[in-house]
Amino acid sequence: MERIQEATIAFEVPDTQEDMLEGLCFDRQGNLYFVGAVSGLLFKAGVDTGEVKTIFTAPEGYGPTAIKIHQDGRLFVTCPGDLKKNGC
């Protein structure tokens, strides 16, 4: 097995110092989706471009923690509760 000698940063997510980034999931085009479990934000990152966009904000009281993309392209997000208020 070949060892990776060096890692590179593919993209940076702004303003997430207080957040927990979770639920990495790729679509068929290679875009990366993930959530901010504390902030309630759903992000989409273009792996080729490095551009990160917020594509959804969960309603107050929901903390998204996982994402799955169905084979037909639908995006499913789990939201177990308010992680700011109740913790993990």
N, C-alpha and C positions, 0 to 999 in steps of 0.2 A: 504494500500500500504506500502510495506517495504522500508525503507530508506537505501540508501547506506551509510555505515559508513566510508569507506575509499576507496580511489582510488589508483590504482597501475599503473605504467608506463609500457605499453606493449612494446614499442620500442622508440628509439630516432632517429631523422632524423638529420644527420650532416650538418653543413654549411648552415643553412636556417634562420639565424638571420634576414636577410634583405628580406626574402621571405614571401609570403602569401600562406599557404597551404590550398587547396580547393578541392572540388569535391570527397568526400569520397564515395567509392563504393566497395562492396564485390563481389567476384566471388563465384561460387558454391563450390569451395574447401576451402573457408574461407579466402583467401588472400585479403588484403586490397590494393586498388589502390587510389592514390591521386596525385594532381599536385601542383607544385610550380608555382603560377600564374606569379610571377615576373621573376624567373629563367628560366622558360620554360621547367622544368624537369617533367617527369612523373615517379612516384615511385610505387613500388610494395613491400608490407610488408607482410611477412609470420607471421601471428598472433601467431601461435604456436612456431615459432623459434625466433621471434623478429628481424629477419634479414630484412634490408631495402636495396633494390636495385634500382638504376636508370635504367629504361628500355627504355626510349626515351627522346630525347632532341628536343624540337620544333625548327623549323628554326627561325633565327633572325627576330624579328618583330612580332612574335606571342606570346601571353600569354595565355596558356591553363587555363581554369577556371572550367570546369566541365567534368565529365566522366560518361558514362553509359555502362554497359555490356549487350549486346543483349542476348537473350535466346540461340542463337546458338554459343555464346562465343566471338563474335566480340566485340572489344573495340572501342567506339566512344568518341572523345575528342572535345570539343568546344574551339576555339581559337579566341577571339574577337579582339585582337590587341596587340600592344606593351605597356604593363603596366609600363615598366621602363620609357619609353619616355612620354606617354600620361597620366599616372595615371589611377585611377579607374573611 
